[in-house]
Amino acid sequence: MPSALFVVSEEGYWGEECVEPLTTLDDAGVDVTVTTPSGGSAVVDERSVDPDNVGEETAAFVREVAESDDRLQDPEPIATESADGYDAVVFPGGHGTEWDVNQDRHARELLREAVESGDSTALVVCHAVGILAFTRDSSGGLLVEGRDVTGFPNEWEEGIVDDLDRMPDGRKLPYWVEDEVSAAGANWDAELDADVSVTIDGDLVTARGPGSSAAAADALLGELGVERPAD
């Protein structure tokens, strides 16, 4: 049975970006383990379960999984896990990742192991793509340098933060994903004219945002050689 390790934020993950891949992999028979930086419960960004933001159907679906899935409520600490033995490592997005997952050295180790091992695939979604700006390869270079990636674009960030880079909840966003990942040497293209954006470069799969979550899950299953179950 294929296996996947999810690395989820305790500071606010975007519901659809976690729940869509999680349930898709479950339905396809993939064995999923969930981790968070400290081992505390994964915390869903309330904006991602607000019907006014995401629609009633998505909000209800995400909230039900977020509140009932034992793996999200009682995850493993990142530091206790290794990419070795997993076929995939998944980094759901959400602004919260900028405060914990993307800055966590063990999370970066998991990403490096997954991309470099040749035995696993990393899926990184939305704001979690920011981790690529801080992850070194085994030679000390930046892991993302020269790689094709997509992720949460500046154009969308402009519609969320104020002129002082403050989020709706008042927290100051520490950086913009597109700026940092591009500066780290990535070939950035968020494909703003496309409905979805998923980019595959070797064992690294990146996805733009919530609307690309289903396509990202399908792409990951394709990389694992697993068929998505029929609806």
C-alpha positions, -999 to +999 in steps of 0.1 A: +000+000+000+014+034-009+019+058+020+020+096+024+031+119+052+012+152+056+030+182+071+002+205+084+003+239+101-008+246+137-010+283+128-037+280+101-039+256+072-062+263+043-089+237+046-094+227+010-057+224+004-054+198+031-087+181+031-090+176-007-056+157-011-062+139+022-095+125+013-085+118-023-055+098-011-077+080+015-102+070-012-074+057-034-061+034-007-030+055+003-020+051+040-018+087+054+000+099+085-003+135+097+024+156+114+025+191+127+055+211+140+050+205+177+026+175+175-003+197+185-036+196+166-036+210+131-055+243+131-078+252+102-078+288+090-113+300+098-115+319+066-113+286+047-145+273+064-164+305+060-193+299+036-191+335+024-155+329+013-156+293+000-192+284-005-215+264+017-206+230+003-169+234+006-171+250+040-193+221+054-171+194+038-138+209+051-151+216+086-165+181+090-132+165+081-111+191+101-131+185+133-136+147+130-104+133+115-083+119+143-051+123+124-056+161+123-066+162+159-038+140+172-008+142+148+028+132+151+055+158+158+075+166+126+108+158+143+098+122+149+093+115+112+115+109+081+106+109+045+122+074+043+095+048+040+069+072+026+060+074-011+049+110-008+053+140+016+025+166+013+027+202+025-008+218+025-009+256+022-024+284+042-010+316+054-002+299+087+026+279+071+046+311+070+048+311+108+056+275+114+060+248+087+080+269+063+104+279+091+107+245+107+141+228+101+126+193+104+100+202+078+127+214+055+146+181+060+115+161+051+112+181+019+148+177+010+147+140+016+116+135-004+129+154-035+164+140-034+158+104-025+144+093-058+120+071-038+093+096-029+075+127-043+068+160-025+036+179-031+037+215-019+006+237-021+000+275-021+017+293+008+036+262+018+056+267-015+074+293+006+093+265+023+113+262-009+129+296-003+146+283+028+154+246+020+189+237+011+199+206-009+224+181+004+253+201-012+243+233+006+226+250-024+190+261-026+168+231-034+145+251-057+172+268-078+165+261-115+132+242-108+099+250-123+073+259-097+039+275-091+025+288-059+005+316-043+011+347-065+018+383-054-012+395-074-035+375-051-017+385-019-023+421-027-060+415-023-056+401+012-030+421+032-032+458+038-005+484+030+014+473+060+013+436+051-012+429+079-036+400+075-073+403+082-066+390+117-040+417+123-009+395+120+019+409+098+027+386+070+065+380+072+071+376+035+054+371+001+059+336-013+064+346-050+091+371-040+111+347-018+109+316-040+118+336-071+148+351-053+159+316-044+163+308-081+130+291-090+115+294-124+082+308-111+050+307-132+016+308-114-002+306-147-027+333-137-046+329-170-054+293-162-082+279-139-057+256-122-020+255-119+000+224-110+037+221-119+057+189-119+095+191-119+111+157-111+100+146-077+086+180-068+050+189-074+037+224-067+002+238-068-010+274-069-039+275-044-073+262-032-087+259-067-058+237-078-062+213-048-081+186-067-058+187-097-028+186-073-042+154-057-047+138-091-012+148-101+002+132-070-017+100-076-003+100-111+032+103-098+025+074-074+010+053-101-023+051-082-056+054-100-082+079-086-113+059-077-144+065-098-169+090-083 
